[in-house]
């Protein structure tokens, strides 16, 4: 019986100007960590596990912050909420 191998990911060139929102966040964090040149030159696969994990952790943190901010803006500030002291 032949072994079926999974398809390889396409080796598409990395273009930081043509990114989806999640990829843009990922690239922005890579820039902040000083990894953007490495990603542009060799792609995301060139990153170490530590570098990838750091980017993933910061992406999760940012997404949570954005969600919290979005939910905070939706709540009316009419002064009826209890203050936490």
Secondary structure by P-SEA (a helix, b strand, c coil): cbbbbcccccccccccccccaaaaaaaaaaaaaccaaaaaacccccccaaaaaaaaaaaaaaaaaaaaaaaaaaccccccccccc
